[in-house]
């Protein structure tokens, strides 16, 4: 490997890092006797950068040359940055050699658009094909589906990739038009819809014929940038929910907008909205794993997520009539709604109570976060409660107990 | 009564079988190698018998589940003091229980075993993630680890499946043994004491020519993919605790 390749790697990794999708999960691809790699369902984070994000895949752009000028994107054509382009062999060599050393789970390959959509997509596909067919690579491959690429190319991409993604980026079409005049929702949703039917078709086929080929077995994902445009959390979560429901997406990623001060189409933020991003992920988890509906988390009356507390806690405080929940009697769905109780704890509670009555000490050892949960449940220890169930009291109690808030309160005295 | 066994999982299961056979409850079960002797008691030494071990193993699987039985093996490799008695107690309770005893989170033994098992799971997952191979001149992919628990036997399956056409060696420098895979099968190996020190730090002279280039490229990638505006060292350290840095190329 020469110095040139390393320089390209620096440029094209830097350009790809704002795509927050990182997961290498959801695929099942077996290895062969002479092959390299596999994916087993749950992903592996091989390291974490200093920003605390997981590094699972070699995430790079094939090139950061781009014909488009989208305000939110560092690679936009009007931005004065170093440009570079990998050759097909360079990407293949880096992927194989990083994988052999157990640095990565596979490749995440995106690209700026050069010439046109098909030209770009064809190169992405060529790399995946080479890895799979010439190098018997069975690790994880995530490819971008370039909007506007032909259906033939998307079909081929699906045969080699584990996951495909088209990024929506801006959570409403009106805002998208403002910051990326050359783009529209139709161009993004079209490949997504097409891939959805293909994925479904292949899945059906595999039920009949075991040997039928895999087609993007880890499904599709997308990314929404938050904080760059004025959409509220209600709007963002409704969009996400419709993507889960209608496009059968596996994941929606939320990326707190990191200000690019040189483009005046976008607001100047002091810092990326990291807390909001975190709350959106928590809300997303409630939708996917906790049986919540969007309108239970945000509504016209409460269109923004509470930044001070997690959305499940906020839900509980808005619905005092549903609490406290008796962990020894309530059904699974309701136990899942107790703040501080996760999916695993809820399952353990259900299993354990066949053997006897649960008390606080059991809940604690099972893994329930009593700091939050204790205001919302009753168990075999009856006399624990002193606060009553007044939501305002609980709210201030919880916020005060958080050391972060205490420090802030003290400082504000001076 | 103290029972001594050979420190292996089949050995422990044999010891449990023997305690049933002679209808005696042990107060301690200790690996023979760890036994320092006592003035006051003569311990019972139980030899490992694979047929006994298998009967206990099959019994636990039947009474709990494959996962329940696997948990016991994993917990033994945690090297926690007294884990043998926890396992003994679990086996006894399982045999008496009509429902899967592993689900009884009201029981202290179950909770403690589950907690140990969770720690083991975490360490296994970290080793899947943090092993870093270096390619040597004779085309062996070599990695040194120093896991908190004895997880090496539990991770080779993962690497066999992932790198079947690659010769590799993962060496636990804390426990002084390694697992060597020659593209056919995996064997446990040890090095002579004098070689041990050299193997912790591989000298550049035995590395394949391109090796350092890929290490450098990986370091550069690691730096470039970071977003400085989002810096969050607390989260970083939570995921990559300092004690693992030693063997990470990127740190």
Contacts between the chains, C-beta under 8 A, distances in Angstrom:
chain1	res1	chain2	res2	distance
A	1	B	210	6.5
A	1	B	213	4.6
A	1	B	214	6.9
A	1	B	217	6.4
A	5	B	217	7.3
A	6	B	213	7.7
A	6	B	216	6.6
A	6	B	217	5.2
A	6	B	220	5.7
A	9	B	217	5.8
A	9	B	220	5.9
A	9	B	221	5.7
A	9	B	224	7.2
A	10	B	220	5.2
A	10	B	221	7.7
A	10	B	223	7.8
A	10	B	224	4.7
A	11	B	224	7.8
A	13	B	220	7.8
A	13	B	221	5.1
A	13	B	224	4.0
A	13	B	225	4.8
A	14	B	224	4.5
A	14	B	225	7.4
A	16	B	225	7.5
A	17	B	224	7.2
A	17	B	225	4.9
A	17	B	226	7.3
A	17	B	227	5.8
A	18	B	227	7.4
A	31	B	161	5.7
A	31	B	162	6.7
A	31	B	164	6.3
A	32	B	164	7.8
A	33	B	164	5.7
A	33	B	165	7.2
A	34	B	164	7.2
A	34	B	165	4.8
A	35	B	164	7.1
A	35	B	165	6.8
A	36	B	162	7.9
A	36	B	163	7.0
A	36	B	165	6.7
A	36	B	166	7.4
A	37	B	162	5.8
A	37	B	163	7.9
A	38	B	161	5.6
A	38	B	162	5.7
A	40	B	161	8.0
A	44	B	125	7.3
A	44	B	128	5.3
A	44	B	129	5.1
A	45	B	129	6.0
A	45	B	239	7.1
A	46	B	129	4.9
A	46	B	130	7.4
A	47	B	129	7.3
A	47	B	130	7.7
A	47	B	222	6.8
A	47	B	240	6.2
A	47	B	248	6.5
A	47	B	250	5.7
A	48	B	235	7.5
A	48	B	236	5.5
A	48	B	239	4.1
A	48	B	240	5.1
A	49	B	222	6.8
A	49	B	225	6.0
A	49	B	226	3.9
A	49	B	227	7.5
A	49	B	236	7.1
A	50	B	226	5.3
A	50	B	228	7.9
A	50	B	231	5.6
A	50	B	232	7.5
A	50	B	233	6.2
A	50	B	236	5.1
A	51	B	226	5.6
A	51	B	227	4.9
A	51	B	228	7.4
A	51	B	230	3.9
A	51	B	231	5.5
A	51	B	232	5.5
A	51	B	235	7.8
A	51	B	236	7.3
A	52	B	230	7.5
A	52	B	232	4.0
A	52	B	233	7.9
A	52	B	234	7.6
A	52	B	235	2.9
A	52	B	236	5.0
A	52	B	238	7.7
A	52	B	239	6.8
A	53	B	226	8.0
A	53	B	227	7.5
A	53	B	230	7.4
A	54	B	239	7.2
A	55	B	222	7.0
A	55	B	225	6.5
A	58	B	221	7.0
A	59	B	225	6.4
A	94	B	217	6.8
A	97	B	210	7.7
A	97	B	214	5.0
A	98	B	214	7.0
A	98	B	217	7.9
A	98	B	218	6.4
A	98	B	221	8.0
A	100	B	133	6.7
A	100	B	135	7.4
A	100	B	141	6.5
A	100	B	163	7.2
A	100	B	166	6.4
A	101	B	132	6.2
A	101	B	133	4.6
A	101	B	134	7.2
A	101	B	135	7.3
A	101	B	141	7.1
A	101	B	214	6.5
A	101	B	218	7.5
A	101	B	249	7.7
A	102	B	131	5.0
A	102	B	132	6.1
A	102	B	133	5.4
A	102	B	143	7.3
A	103	B	132	7.0
A	103	B	218	5.4
A	103	B	249	7.3
A	103	B	250	8.0
A	256	B	230	8.0
A	258	B	227	6.7
A	258	B	229	5.2
A	258	B	230	7.3
A	271	B	229	7.2
A	272	B	229	5.9
A	272	B	230	6.2
A	274	B	230	6.7
A	348	B	103	8.0
A	348	B	105	5.1
A	349	B	105	7.9
A	351	B	103	3.9
A	351	B	104	7.8
A	351	B	105	6.7
A	352	B	103	6.7
A	352	B	104	6.3
A	352	B	105	3.7
A	352	B	106	5.4
A	354	B	99	6.3
A	354	B	103	7.2
A	355	B	99	7.5
A	355	B	103	7.5
A	355	B	104	4.5
A	355	B	105	7.9
A	355	B	106	5.0
A	355	B	107	7.3
A	356	B	106	5.0
A	358	B	106	7.0
A	362	B	105	6.3
A	362	B	106	5.5
A	362	B	111	7.9
A	365	B	105	7.3
A	365	B	111	4.8
A	365	B	115	7.7
A	366	B	105	5.2
A	366	B	111	7.6
